Amino acid sequence: MLRRYPEVGEPLACEPITKGLLNHGYRVSTTRGAYFLKHHLDKKHLDDTTGERAAIVRQHRATQRLQSLGVPVVPPLTDARGDTVAVIGERCYALHPWVDGLHRVGAELTLAQSRRLGTLLGTVHTGLEQVMAPRDGPGSASGPARPVHRSPDPADTFALIDDLLAAARGQGGRDTPRDAFDELAVHRLVERRALLEQHAHRRPPAPDGPATGWVHGDFHPLNLLYRGADPVAIVDWDRLDVQPRAEEAVRAAAIFFVRPAGELDLAKVRAYARAYRRAAGAGTAELAAAVHRVWWERLNDFWILRWRYRLDDRRADPQFPAVSALAVWWTRAYEEVCAAFTE
């Protein structure tokens, strides 16, 4: 791999990065410094014409252009042939400069830093609008496609809840005995079913306005590096896509500013949201609609339980108490949450 990059020196060490749920990455030390080697998962049998490879190249070009606008990103290095994607066997890699920094959750951020975070995401969205359109639209030569983002159907969620309840109660033939997690899962599933029955009429319609644009797609604490008080790098652009931009702002806040008991720090949310609206030029109606859609999404979402009971993957289990409590708290505090994003 490193032979493709003659300027990076000879390898000395390669250590896997343990943080994160989905990505495979390595810290590579060489005679000329340190680098981040990213393995793009599930990018198999790639060549210059495949859509998968084109999507990765599009991510790389986006970060290169954003860097030229002053956005803190870390574009990949270019190899001796001018490529940023290296396909070795059936695996796809990219080599990035190493950036020293720390991940910081919302509890570690001051109000001023919360405002800075909102400004940063707004700058990302306006920057992507500049560098991605019209030449990089996924479905049209004249600009990005405007896909329909339908909200979850409660009928599907009720069926999923029944399936997950059976698994959590041990009715699916699991060999392991029930534990405290299973008990909490049963409690939350029964509770959520009751909430959905009560609020099923509030399912939001598909958005019909123009508030859709290019977004990072996965903006959360593990994809943002800080050095001191300042963000120095937004990483992991694998989910770069065309989506309702304000929904990314709401989703990010629900991750950054959730407390262990499942409540949002509304003072920090308010500071963050005001800064985001100014930087992105987003109106209060756009944010209010996004709050409603993300609330509904959370009310219908059980991704951690799907991982555990369908995939036997427990890496996300520690997130479940706060995530599951947030959906309940948000429903009860709906007006206060909406006000924090829009006032």
ABEGO torsion letter per residue (X at the ends): XAAABAAAEBBABBBBBABEAABBBBBBBBAAEBBBBBBBBGBBGBBAABAAAAAAAAAAAAAAAAAAAGBBBBBBBBBAAGBABBBBEABBBBBBBBBBBBBBBAAABBAAAAAAAAAAAAAAAAAAAAAAOAAABAABAAEBBBBBBBBBBAAAAAAAAAAAAAAAAGAAGBABBBBAAAAAAAAAAAAAAAAAAAAAAABBBBBABABBBBBAGBBBAAABBBBEABBABBBGAAABBBBBAAAAAAAAAAAAABBAAGBBBAAAAAAAAAAAAAAAGBBAAAAAAAAAAAAAAAAABAAAAAAAAAAGBAAAAAAAAAAAAAAAAAAAAAAAAAAAAAX
